[in-house]
Amino acid sequence: MDPSFLTLKTGANSSQWAELAGTMRGAVLASGEKAAVKPLEEGSAHSGLVIIRFAFADDLDAFWNSEAAKALASADPNLIALACAGLPYEGWPGNFVPTIATVDVPESDSPRTFMVIEGTGTDQDRMDAYRDQILPMMRDRGSYYVAFELGGSVRVLAGTWDEGIFAISRWPSKALAEDFWYSDHYQGHCIPLRTGVGRFDVQIIEGIAG
C-alpha cells in the first residue's frame, strides 16, 4: 500500500506536532518553525512546516482525529493541514516521474531537504513544457517526488486551501535543492515557461529523517 502524507503549515507548535506524531506511528520527515523554512518562489506564503509520513491512510486519520491533535489544531488559528497519498514505492509506470524507485540518490552527509510546491497552472501546454524541463534537472541532482497530487485529490483537514497542484520533492541536501532553483537554466529558461500562466508557493526545509 502507498504511504500517506500529512503536511502542516503552522504558525507555531511545529515541535509539538512532531513529538505527537512520533508517538502515533508517524515518521516525521521535517519539522520547523517559520525561521527554519526558506521560501523560494517570490510571493510565497511563508510558514512553519511539518511533514509526516504514515504507512497507512488509517494511521493518518487516527492521528488527526486524536484528542491531542485536535487540541494542537485548535491552538493555531492559522493552521493549514493537507493530507494526500504518497507516490508508490515501486515508482510510476513508464519511469517518467522521478521517484525513490527510479532515481540514483548520491551519498550525502547533509540533512535531506524537502521542497513543498503548491499552486495552480492555467495553461496546460506551457506547464507540460515546464515539467519536461525540470524532471531531468531533478534526476541529475538525485531528487525525486514523494508526493504529487492534483488539487482535487488533496484533503484539506484544517484551514483554507484551493490549489490545483500539491507536491513534495526530496533532495539529497539543501545545497542541491538551491543549485536547482538558482541555476541559470531554471531561472532563465524554466521559470519563463510558467510565468503568467499560474501562481505557486514554494518552500524548502531541511529534513530530520527519510
Residue frames as a rotation matrix with the C-alpha (Angstrom) as fourth column:
MET 1
0.575 0.818 0.000 0.00
0.818 -0.575 0.000 0.00
0.000 0.000 -1.000 0.00
ASP 2
-0.024 -0.573 0.819 1.19
0.495 -0.718 -0.488 3.51
0.868 0.394 0.302 -0.80
PRO 3
-0.627 -0.235 -0.743 2.22
0.775 -0.282 -0.565 5.81
-0.076 -0.930 0.359 2.09
SER 4
0.525 0.770 0.363 0.15
0.724 -0.628 0.286 8.82
0.448 0.112 -0.887 3.16
PHE 5
-0.623 -0.780 0.066 1.48
0.675 -0.578 -0.458 12.30
0.395 -0.241 0.886 3.93
LEU 6
0.649 0.696 -0.309 0.25
0.760 -0.573 0.306 14.97
0.036 -0.433 -0.901 6.30
THR 7
-0.478 -0.763 0.436 1.71
0.719 -0.625 -0.305 18.43
0.505 0.167 0.847 5.72
LEU 8
0.485 0.578 -0.657 1.09
0.858 -0.460 0.229 21.10
-0.170 -0.674 -0.719 8.33
LYS 9
-0.260 -0.464 0.847 1.63
0.492 -0.818 -0.298 24.76
0.831 0.340 0.441 7.52
THR 10
0.314 0.349 -0.883 1.92
0.932 0.062 0.356 26.14
0.179 -0.935 -0.306 11.00
GLY 11
0.550 -0.142 0.823 2.20
-0.142 -0.987 -0.076 29.45
0.823 -0.076 -0.563 12.73
ALA 12
-0.132 -0.554 0.822 3.57
-0.978 -0.061 -0.198 27.74
0.160 -0.830 -0.534 15.81
ASN 13
0.369 0.343 0.864 3.78
-0.721 0.693 0.032 24.39
-0.587 -0.635 0.502 17.61
SER 14
0.433 -0.214 -0.876 5.81
-0.725 0.495 -0.479 22.53
0.536 0.842 0.059 14.97
SER 15
-0.664 -0.748 -0.018 7.88
-0.576 0.526 -0.626 20.77
0.478 -0.406 -0.779 17.65
GLN 16
-0.454 0.576 0.680 4.73
-0.624 0.339 -0.704 19.68
-0.636 -0.744 0.206 19.48
TRP 17
0.621 0.641 -0.451 3.22
-0.764 0.367 -0.530 18.29
-0.174 0.674 0.718 16.27
ALA 18
0.055 -0.698 -0.714 6.43
-0.663 0.509 -0.549 16.38
0.747 0.504 -0.434 15.59
GLU 19
-0.804 -0.349 0.481 6.57
-0.594 0.429 -0.681 14.97
0.032 -0.833 -0.552 19.11
LEU 20
0.003 0.899 0.438 2.95
-0.694 0.317 -0.647 13.83
-0.720 -0.302 0.625 18.94
ALA 21
0.600 0.225 -0.768 3.39
-0.775 0.402 -0.488 12.20
0.199 0.888 0.416 15.53
GLY 22
-0.376 -0.864 -0.335 6.34
-0.681 0.503 -0.532 10.22
0.628 0.028 -0.777 16.84
THR 23
-0.776 0.149 0.612 4.09
-0.472 0.507 -0.722 8.60
-0.418 -0.849 -0.323 19.43
MET 24
0.177 0.960 0.215 1.37
-0.333 0.264 -0.905 7.72
-0.926 0.089 0.367 16.92
ARG 25
0.171 -0.150 0.974 3.04
0.594 0.804 0.019 5.75
-0.786 0.575 0.227 14.11
GLY 26
0.990 0.115 0.080 4.04
0.134 -0.613 -0.779 8.79
-0.040 0.782 -0.622 12.11
ALA 27
0.085 -0.993 0.082 7.53
0.965 0.103 0.241 9.29
-0.248 0.059 0.967 10.65
VAL 28
0.781 0.153 -0.605 8.43
0.136 -0.988 -0.075 12.98
-0.609 -0.024 -0.793 10.89
LEU 29
0.422 -0.614 0.667 10.40
0.901 0.203 -0.384 13.86
0.100 0.763 0.639 7.78
ALA 30
-0.599 -0.585 0.547 10.79
0.489 -0.808 -0.328 17.57
0.634 0.071 0.770 8.54
SER 31
0.507 0.735 -0.451 9.71
0.833 -0.284 0.475 19.97
0.221 -0.616 -0.756 11.24
GLY 32
-0.628 -0.756 -0.184 10.50
0.778 -0.606 -0.169 23.63
0.016 -0.249 0.968 11.76
GLU 33
0.242 0.638 -0.731 9.09
0.543 -0.713 -0.443 27.00
-0.804 -0.290 -0.519 12.68
LYS 34
0.957 0.280 0.078 8.97
0.222 -0.530 -0.818 29.78
-0.188 0.800 -0.569 10.11
ALA 35
0.550 -0.806 -0.219 12.60
-0.725 -0.591 0.354 30.75
-0.415 -0.036 -0.909 10.67
ALA 36
-0.275 -0.663 0.696 13.73
-0.222 0.748 0.625 27.26
-0.935 0.017 -0.353 9.62
VAL 37
0.258 0.487 0.835 11.77
0.745 0.450 -0.493 27.36
-0.615 0.749 -0.247 6.35
LYS 38
-0.633 -0.540 -0.555 13.02
0.025 -0.730 0.683 29.16
-0.774 0.418 0.476 3.24
PRO 39
0.589 0.806 0.062 10.57
0.149 -0.032 -0.988 30.45
-0.794 0.591 -0.139 0.64
LEU 40
-0.472 -0.768 0.433 11.94
0.561 0.118 0.820 30.14
-0.681 0.629 0.375 -2.90
GLU 41
-0.233 0.484 0.843 9.19
0.899 -0.224 0.376 31.43
0.371 0.846 -0.383 -5.15
GLU 42
-0.980 -0.099 0.171 8.71
0.052 -0.963 -0.264 35.19
0.191 -0.250 0.949 -4.93
GLY 43
-0.384 0.880 0.280 5.48
-0.788 -0.470 0.397 35.96
0.481 -0.068 0.874 -3.11
SER 44
-0.305 0.248 -0.920 5.22
0.236 0.955 0.179 32.56
0.923 -0.163 -0.349 -1.41
ALA 45
0.667 0.526 0.528 3.23
-0.481 -0.237 0.844 32.40
0.569 -0.817 0.095 1.80
HIS 46
-0.386 -0.912 -0.137 5.95
-0.345 0.281 -0.896 31.82
0.856 -0.299 -0.423 4.42
SER 47
0.652 0.656 0.381 5.06
-0.646 0.216 0.732 29.41
0.398 -0.723 0.564 7.22
GLY 48
-0.341 -0.603 0.722 6.42
-0.803 0.586 0.110 26.81
-0.489 -0.542 -0.683 9.56
LEU 49
0.173 0.358 -0.917 6.26
-0.806 0.586 0.076 23.29
0.565 0.727 0.390 8.13
VAL 50
-0.300 -0.233 0.925 5.79
-0.642 0.766 -0.015 19.79
-0.705 -0.599 -0.380 9.48
ILE 51
0.052 0.253 -0.966 5.86
-0.895 0.441 0.067 16.86
0.443 0.861 0.250 7.04
ILE 52
-0.295 -0.037 0.955 4.74
-0.702 0.687 -0.190 13.49
-0.649 -0.726 -0.229 8.42
ARG 53
-0.397 0.126 -0.909 4.63
-0.724 0.566 0.394 10.18
0.564 0.815 -0.134 6.58
PHE 54
-0.007 0.470 0.883 2.25
-0.778 0.552 -0.300 7.41
-0.628 -0.689 0.362 7.62
ALA 55
-0.906 -0.351 0.237 2.42
-0.166 0.809 0.564 3.86
-0.390 0.471 -0.791 6.35
PHE 56
-0.564 0.791 0.235 -1.37
0.814 0.485 0.321 3.71
0.140 0.373 -0.917 6.05
ALA 57
-0.512 0.466 0.721 -4.10
-0.034 -0.850 0.525 6.29
0.858 0.244 0.452 5.49
ASP 58
0.533 0.751 -0.389 -5.96
0.348 0.225 0.910 4.92
0.771 -0.621 -0.142 8.52
ASP 59
-0.011 -0.621 -0.784 -2.96
1.000 -0.008 -0.008 5.79
-0.001 -0.784 0.621 10.72
LEU 60
-0.860 -0.255 0.441 -3.05
0.323 -0.942 0.086 9.37
0.394 0.217 0.893 9.43
ASP 61
-0.055 0.933 0.355 -6.75
-0.110 -0.359 0.927 9.63
0.992 0.011 0.122 10.19
ALA 62
0.521 0.205 -0.829 -6.29
0.717 0.422 0.555 8.17
0.463 -0.883 0.072 13.67
PHE 63
-0.516 -0.781 -0.353 -3.57
0.857 -0.468 -0.216 10.71
0.003 -0.414 0.910 14.36
TRP 64
-0.809 0.177 0.561 -5.60
0.050 -0.930 0.365 13.66
0.586 0.323 0.743 13.10
ASN 65
0.161 0.985 0.065 -8.73
-0.134 -0.043 0.990 12.60
0.978 -0.168 0.125 14.97
SER 66
-0.182 -0.290 -0.940 -6.93
0.847 0.439 -0.300 12.10
0.500 -0.850 0.166 18.28
GLU 67
0.796 0.513 -0.320 -7.77
0.603 -0.630 0.490 14.44
0.050 -0.583 -0.811 21.14
ALA 68
0.123 -0.837 -0.534 -4.16
0.546 -0.392 0.740 15.60
-0.829 -0.382 0.409 21.33
ALA 69
-0.702 -0.357 0.616 -4.12
0.710 -0.279 0.647 16.60
-0.059 0.892 0.449 17.66
LYS 70
0.246 0.870 0.428 -7.45
0.780 -0.440 0.445 18.38
0.575 0.224 -0.787 17.99
ALA 71
0.705 -0.020 -0.709 -6.05
0.572 -0.576 0.584 20.39
-0.420 -0.817 -0.394 20.89
LEU 72
-0.384 -0.910 -0.158 -2.96
0.542 -0.361 0.759 21.42
-0.748 0.206 0.631 18.92
ALA 73
-0.527 0.242 0.815 -5.05
0.790 -0.216 0.574 22.35
0.315 0.946 -0.077 15.89
SER 74
0.551 0.834 0.013 -7.41
0.755 -0.505 0.418 24.49
0.355 -0.221 -0.908 17.95
ALA 75
0.444 -0.467 -0.765 -4.42
0.539 -0.543 0.644 26.39
-0.716 -0.698 0.010 19.39
ASP 76
-0.689 -0.715 -0.122 -3.27
0.266 -0.405 0.875 27.52
-0.675 0.570 0.469 15.92
PRO 77
0.286 0.931 -0.226 -5.96
0.092 -0.262 -0.961 29.53
-0.954 0.254 -0.161 14.10
ASN 78
0.303 -0.237 -0.923 -3.73
-0.863 -0.480 -0.161 29.91
-0.405 0.845 -0.350 11.04
LEU 79
-0.444 -0.513 0.734 -3.04
-0.254 0.858 0.446 26.20
-0.859 0.012 -0.511 10.64
ILE 80
0.356 0.470 -0.808 -3.43
-0.934 0.195 -0.299 24.64
0.017 0.861 0.508 7.19
ALA 81
-0.311 -0.383 0.870 -3.39
-0.457 0.863 0.216 20.83
-0.833 -0.330 -0.443 7.26
LEU 82
0.277 0.312 -0.909 -3.21
-0.961 0.110 -0.255 18.90
0.021 0.944 0.330 3.98
ALA 83
-0.048 -0.220 0.974 -3.42
-0.316 0.929 0.194 15.12
-0.948 -0.299 -0.114 3.60
CYS 84
0.484 0.193 -0.854 -2.59
-0.875 0.088 -0.476 13.22
-0.017 0.977 0.212 0.44
ALA 85
0.931 -0.182 0.316 -1.41
0.184 0.983 0.022 9.87
-0.314 0.037 0.949 -0.84
GLY 86
0.092 -0.963 -0.252 2.29
-0.527 -0.262 0.808 9.39
-0.845 0.059 -0.532 -1.42
LEU 87
0.252 -0.092 -0.963 3.80
-0.940 0.213 -0.267 8.03
0.230 0.973 -0.033 -4.60
PRO 88
0.988 0.142 -0.068 4.18
-0.128 0.976 0.174 4.25
0.091 -0.163 0.982 -4.84
TYR 89
0.398 -0.889 0.227 7.50
-0.420 0.043 0.906 2.94
-0.815 -0.456 -0.357 -3.59
GLU 90
0.029 -0.365 0.930 7.80
0.623 0.735 0.269 0.94
-0.782 0.572 0.249 -6.82
GLY 91
-0.831 -0.380 -0.406 7.50
-0.001 -0.729 0.685 4.13
-0.556 0.570 0.606 -8.90
TRP 92
0.222 0.890 -0.398 5.08
-0.489 -0.251 -0.835 5.17
-0.843 0.380 0.380 -11.62
PRO 93
0.424 -0.025 0.905 4.68
0.628 0.729 -0.274 3.19
-0.653 0.684 0.325 -14.85
GLY 94
0.834 -0.095 0.544 6.91
0.469 -0.397 -0.789 4.44
0.291 0.913 -0.286 -17.62
ASN 95
0.088 -0.895 -0.438 9.73
0.971 -0.022 0.239 5.69
-0.223 -0.446 0.867 -15.39
PHE 96
0.149 0.030 0.988 8.78
0.624 -0.778 -0.071 9.28
0.767 0.627 -0.135 -16.28
VAL 97
0.691 0.145 0.708 8.29
-0.381 -0.760 0.527 10.99
0.614 -0.634 -0.470 -12.93
PRO 98
-0.385 -0.907 -0.171 11.35
-0.253 0.282 -0.925 10.70
0.888 -0.313 -0.338 -10.65
THR 99
0.761 0.583 0.286 10.52
-0.480 0.209 0.852 8.55
0.437 -0.785 0.439 -7.61
ILE 100
0.311 -0.653 0.690 12.50
-0.818 0.186 0.545 6.67
-0.484 -0.734 -0.476 -5.00
ALA 101
0.533 -0.031 0.845 12.45
0.164 0.984 -0.068 3.61
-0.830 0.175 0.530 -7.28
THR 102
0.736 -0.101 0.669 13.89
0.677 0.121 -0.726 5.36
-0.007 0.987 0.158 -10.32
VAL 103
0.770 -0.483 0.416 16.49
-0.342 -0.864 -0.370 7.86
0.538 0.143 -0.830 -9.10
ASP 104
0.220 -0.804 -0.553 20.08
0.772 0.490 -0.405 7.23
0.596 -0.338 0.728 -8.04
VAL 105
0.959 0.173 0.226 20.50
-0.008 -0.779 0.627 9.27
0.285 -0.603 -0.745 -4.87
PRO 106
0.112 -0.993 0.033 24.08
-0.035 -0.037 -0.999 10.41
0.993 0.111 -0.039 -4.21
GLU 107
0.098 -0.196 -0.976 25.70
0.947 0.320 0.030 9.88
0.307 -0.927 0.217 -0.84
SER 108
0.000 -0.078 0.997 25.50
-0.043 -0.996 -0.078 12.95
0.999 -0.043 -0.003 1.37
ASP 109
-0.621 -0.251 -0.743 26.39
0.719 0.194 -0.667 13.80
0.312 -0.948 0.061 4.95
SER 110
-0.919 0.317 0.233 23.96
-0.349 -0.931 -0.112 16.74
0.182 -0.184 0.966 4.83
PRO 111
-0.488 0.836 0.250 20.38
0.015 0.295 -0.956 16.54
-0.873 -0.463 -0.156 6.08
ARG 112
-0.569 0.433 0.699 17.88
0.821 0.251 0.513 15.66
0.047 0.866 -0.498 3.38
THR 113
-0.839 0.293 -0.459 15.80
-0.187 -0.946 -0.264 18.62
-0.512 -0.136 0.848 2.24
PHE 114
-0.325 0.825 0.463 12.14
0.872 0.450 -0.190 18.74
-0.365 0.342 -0.866 1.26
MET 115
-0.988 0.094 -0.125 10.58
-0.141 -0.882 0.450 21.16
-0.068 0.462 0.884 -1.21
VAL 116
-0.325 0.944 0.052 6.86
0.649 0.263 -0.714 21.82
-0.687 -0.199 -0.699 -0.84
ILE 117
-1.000 -0.006 -0.008 5.18
-0.003 -0.579 0.816 23.09
-0.009 0.816 0.579 -4.01
GLU 118
-0.215 0.976 -0.033 1.61
0.694 0.128 -0.709 24.40
-0.687 -0.175 -0.705 -4.13
GLY 119
-0.677 -0.015 -0.736 -0.10
-0.309 -0.901 0.303 26.28
-0.668 0.433 0.605 -6.89
THR 120
0.336 0.840 0.426 -2.35
0.343 0.311 -0.886 26.42
-0.877 0.444 -0.184 -9.90
GLY 121
-0.818 -0.574 -0.039 -1.47
0.128 -0.247 0.960 26.47
-0.561 0.781 0.276 -13.60
THR 122
0.147 0.928 -0.343 -3.79
-0.195 -0.313 -0.930 27.89
-0.970 0.203 0.135 -16.24
ASP 123
0.471 -0.068 -0.879 -2.09
-0.882 -0.033 -0.470 26.78
0.003 0.997 -0.076 -19.48
GLN 124
0.784 -0.092 0.613 -1.53
-0.151 0.931 0.332 23.02
-0.602 -0.353 0.716 -19.66
ASP 125
0.844 -0.491 0.217 0.74
0.399 0.303 -0.866 23.12
0.359 0.817 0.451 -22.71
ARG 126
0.296 -0.768 0.568 3.14
-0.443 -0.637 -0.631 25.56
0.846 -0.065 -0.529 -21.07
MET 127
0.431 -0.115 0.895 3.03
-0.872 0.201 0.446 23.68
-0.231 -0.973 -0.014 -17.77
ASP 128
0.933 -0.107 0.345 3.84
0.172 0.971 -0.164 20.46
-0.317 0.213 0.924 -19.64
ALA 129
0.606 -0.751 0.261 6.80
0.183 -0.188 -0.965 22.18
0.774 0.633 0.024 -21.30
TYR 130
0.246 -0.462 0.852 7.95
-0.859 -0.510 -0.028 23.38
0.448 -0.725 -0.523 -17.88
ARG 131
0.717 0.102 0.690 7.61
-0.506 0.757 0.414 19.88
-0.480 -0.646 0.594 -16.45
ASP 132
0.931 -0.341 0.128 9.63
0.341 0.695 -0.632 18.37
0.126 0.633 0.764 -19.29
GLN 133
0.327 -0.842 0.430 12.49
-0.224 -0.511 -0.830 20.72
0.918 0.175 -0.356 -18.43
ILE 134
0.152 -0.294 0.944 12.58
-0.947 -0.318 0.053 20.27
0.284 -0.901 -0.327 -14.67
LEU 135
0.928 0.256 0.270 12.25
-0.340 0.878 0.337 16.49
-0.150 -0.405 0.902 -14.34
PRO 136
0.615 -0.775 -0.144 15.69
0.484 0.516 -0.707 15.76
0.622 0.365 0.692 -15.89
MET 137
-0.048 -0.633 0.773 17.18
-0.392 -0.700 -0.598 18.51
0.919 -0.331 -0.214 -13.71
MET 138
0.522 0.295 0.800 15.78
-0.853 0.157 0.498 16.80
0.021 -0.942 0.334 -10.63
ARG 139
0.988 -0.142 -0.057 17.13
0.138 0.988 -0.070 13.41
0.066 0.061 0.996 -11.68
ASP 140
0.343 -0.923 0.175 20.58
0.212 -0.106 -0.972 14.88
0.915 0.370 0.159 -12.29
ARG 141
-0.289 -0.422 0.859 20.65
-0.664 -0.558 -0.497 16.09
0.689 -0.715 -0.119 -8.68
GLY 142
-0.841 -0.064 -0.537 19.29
0.217 0.869 -0.444 12.89
0.495 -0.490 -0.717 -7.11
SER 143
-0.764 0.630 0.138 15.91
-0.521 -0.477 -0.708 14.42
-0.380 -0.613 0.692 -6.33
TYR 144
-0.795 0.584 -0.163 12.52
0.296 0.609 0.736 12.73
0.529 0.537 -0.657 -6.56
TYR 145
-0.254 0.817 0.519 8.89
-0.729 -0.514 0.452 13.26
0.636 -0.263 0.726 -5.64
VAL 146
-0.996 0.075 -0.040 7.46
0.082 0.731 -0.677 11.58
-0.021 -0.678 -0.734 -2.57
ALA 147
-0.141 0.989 -0.048 4.00
0.631 0.053 -0.774 13.08
-0.763 -0.139 -0.632 -3.20
PHE 148
-0.972 -0.036 -0.234 2.42
-0.146 -0.686 0.713 14.64
-0.186 0.727 0.661 -6.25
GLU 149
-0.379 0.917 0.127 -1.29
0.800 0.393 -0.453 15.29
-0.465 -0.070 -0.883 -6.36
LEU 150
-0.592 0.409 0.695 -3.71
0.281 -0.703 0.653 17.36
0.755 0.582 0.301 -8.35
GLY 151
-0.811 0.116 0.573 -5.64
-0.492 -0.665 -0.562 19.63
0.316 -0.737 0.597 -6.03
GLY 152
0.156 0.988 -0.018 -8.86
-0.835 0.141 0.531 17.67
0.527 -0.068 0.847 -6.06
SER 153
0.397 -0.074 -0.915 -7.07
0.196 0.981 0.006 14.69
0.897 -0.182 0.404 -4.51
VAL 154
-0.748 -0.662 0.054 -5.77
0.147 -0.245 -0.958 16.66
0.648 -0.709 0.280 -1.54
ARG 155
0.286 0.824 -0.490 -7.82
0.769 0.108 0.631 16.51
0.572 -0.557 -0.602 1.67
VAL 156
-0.406 -0.329 0.853 -7.94
-0.167 -0.891 -0.423 19.85
0.899 -0.314 0.307 3.46
LEU 157
-0.106 0.309 -0.945 -8.19
0.796 0.596 0.106 18.94
0.596 -0.741 -0.309 7.15
ALA 158
0.257 0.180 -0.949 -7.75
0.776 -0.624 0.092 22.44
-0.576 -0.761 -0.300 8.54
GLY 159
-0.439 -0.417 -0.796 -7.70
0.015 -0.889 0.458 25.95
-0.898 0.189 0.397 7.12
THR 160
0.720 0.645 -0.255 -8.47
-0.163 -0.201 -0.966 27.11
-0.675 0.737 -0.039 3.61
TRP 161
-0.503 -0.864 -0.004 -6.70
-0.270 0.152 0.951 25.71
-0.821 0.479 -0.310 0.55
ASP 162
0.624 0.730 0.279 -7.84
0.119 0.264 -0.957 25.60
-0.772 0.631 0.077 -3.06
GLU 163
-0.099 -0.765 -0.636 -4.96
-0.781 -0.336 0.527 24.93
-0.617 0.549 -0.564 -5.44
GLY 164
0.718 0.388 -0.578 -4.53
-0.690 0.499 -0.524 22.75
0.085 0.775 0.626 -8.49
ILE 165
0.350 -0.713 -0.607 -1.20
0.024 0.655 -0.755 21.13
0.936 0.250 0.247 -7.56
PHE 166
0.700 -0.304 0.646 0.42
-0.705 -0.153 0.692 19.89
-0.112 -0.940 -0.321 -4.37
ALA 167
0.693 -0.538 -0.481 3.81
0.125 0.746 -0.655 18.20
0.710 0.394 0.584 -4.43
ILE 168
0.743 -0.596 0.305 6.68
-0.486 -0.169 0.857 17.32
-0.459 -0.785 -0.415 -2.12
SER 169
0.712 -0.604 -0.358 10.12
-0.052 0.463 -0.885 16.57
0.700 0.649 0.298 -3.55
ARG 170
0.876 -0.483 0.002 13.08
0.123 0.227 0.966 15.19
-0.467 -0.846 0.258 -1.62
TRP 171
0.720 -0.694 -0.002 16.65
-0.345 -0.356 -0.869 16.39
0.602 0.626 -0.496 -2.25
PRO 172
0.362 -0.641 -0.677 19.94
0.673 0.682 -0.285 14.92
0.644 -0.352 0.679 -1.04
SER 173
-0.436 -0.501 -0.748 20.83
0.865 -0.463 -0.195 18.29
-0.248 -0.732 0.635 0.51
LYS 174
0.529 0.568 -0.631 19.72
0.421 -0.821 -0.386 21.89
-0.737 -0.061 -0.673 0.77
ALA 175
-0.291 -0.737 -0.610 22.68
-0.287 -0.541 0.791 22.84
-0.913 0.405 -0.054 -1.42
LEU 176
-0.900 -0.036 0.435 21.43
0.363 0.492 0.791 20.66
-0.243 0.870 -0.430 -4.28
ALA 177
0.123 0.991 0.060 17.88
0.943 -0.098 -0.317 22.00
-0.308 0.095 -0.947 -3.96
GLU 178
0.504 0.013 -0.864 19.21
0.045 -0.999 0.011 25.54
-0.863 -0.044 -0.504 -4.17
ASP 179
-0.645 -0.761 -0.066 21.55
-0.098 -0.003 0.995 24.59
-0.758 0.649 -0.072 -7.02
PHE 180
-0.482 0.596 0.642 18.48
0.868 0.425 0.256 23.51
-0.120 0.681 -0.723 -8.97
TRP 181
0.471 0.837 -0.279 16.42
0.800 -0.539 -0.265 26.57
-0.372 -0.098 -0.923 -8.11
TYR 182
0.574 -0.289 -0.766 19.09
-0.125 -0.956 0.267 29.22
-0.809 -0.058 -0.585 -8.66
SER 183
-0.281 -0.692 0.665 20.71
0.616 0.401 0.678 27.62
-0.736 0.600 0.314 -11.71
ASP 184
-0.736 -0.060 -0.674 20.91
-0.386 -0.781 0.491 29.71
-0.556 0.621 0.552 -14.86
HIS 185
-0.911 0.393 -0.127 18.79
0.087 0.484 0.871 27.18
0.403 0.782 -0.475 -16.74
TYR 186
-0.330 0.842 -0.427 15.98
0.944 0.300 -0.137 27.16
0.012 -0.448 -0.894 -14.19
GLN 187
-0.161 0.248 -0.955 15.91
0.413 -0.862 -0.293 30.90
-0.896 -0.442 0.037 -13.64
GLY 188
-0.589 -0.220 -0.778 16.45
-0.440 -0.719 0.537 31.88
-0.678 0.659 0.327 -17.26
HIS 189
-0.839 0.222 -0.498 14.55
-0.400 0.370 0.839 29.17
0.370 0.902 -0.221 -19.14
CYS 190
-0.694 0.572 -0.438 12.19
0.615 0.787 0.052 27.21
0.374 -0.233 -0.897 -16.87
ILE 191
-0.508 0.524 -0.684 10.55
0.503 -0.464 -0.729 29.99
-0.699 -0.714 -0.027 -14.87
PRO 192
-0.693 0.275 -0.666 9.65
-0.575 -0.768 0.281 31.96
-0.434 0.578 0.691 -18.03
LEU 193
-0.876 0.381 -0.296 7.79
0.035 0.661 0.749 28.88
0.482 0.646 -0.593 -19.32
ARG 194
-0.260 0.812 -0.523 5.25
0.919 0.374 0.125 29.21
0.297 -0.448 -0.843 -16.50
THR 195
-0.831 -0.070 -0.552 5.33
0.306 -0.886 -0.349 32.96
-0.464 -0.459 0.758 -15.97
GLY 196
-0.715 0.610 -0.341 1.88
-0.686 -0.705 0.178 34.42
-0.132 0.361 0.923 -16.45
VAL 197
-0.157 0.679 -0.717 0.10
-0.510 0.566 0.648 31.07
0.846 0.468 0.257 -16.54
GLY 198
0.448 0.372 -0.813 -0.19
0.479 0.667 0.570 30.30
0.754 -0.645 0.121 -12.86
ARG 199
0.266 -0.378 0.887 0.86
-0.771 -0.635 -0.040 31.09
0.578 -0.673 -0.461 -9.32
PHE 200
0.408 -0.237 -0.881 2.92
0.331 0.938 -0.099 28.98
0.851 -0.251 0.462 -6.94
ASP 201
0.664 -0.336 0.668 4.16
-0.747 -0.345 0.569 28.85
0.039 -0.876 -0.480 -3.38
VAL 202
0.571 -0.568 -0.593 7.48
0.206 0.799 -0.565 27.02
0.795 0.200 0.573 -2.99
GLN 203
0.571 -0.402 0.715 9.31
-0.814 -0.391 0.430 26.49
0.107 -0.828 -0.551 0.30
ILE 204
0.197 -0.548 -0.813 12.19
-0.013 0.828 -0.561 24.26
0.980 0.121 0.155 1.41
ILE 205
0.605 -0.057 0.794 13.04
-0.794 -0.118 0.597 22.81
0.059 -0.991 -0.116 4.80
GLU 206
-0.480 -0.810 -0.338 15.86
-0.703 0.585 -0.405 20.58
0.526 0.043 -0.850 5.89
GLY 207
0.485 0.732 -0.478 14.68
-0.370 0.668 0.646 17.15
0.792 -0.137 0.595 6.95
ILE 208
-0.038 -0.451 0.892 15.33
-0.996 0.084 0.000 15.11
-0.075 -0.888 -0.453 10.06
ALA 209
-0.261 -0.026 0.965 14.57
-0.148 0.989 -0.014 11.66
-0.954 -0.147 -0.262 8.66
GLY 210
0.571 0.657 0.493 13.69
0.288 0.401 -0.869 9.81
-0.769 0.638 0.040 5.48
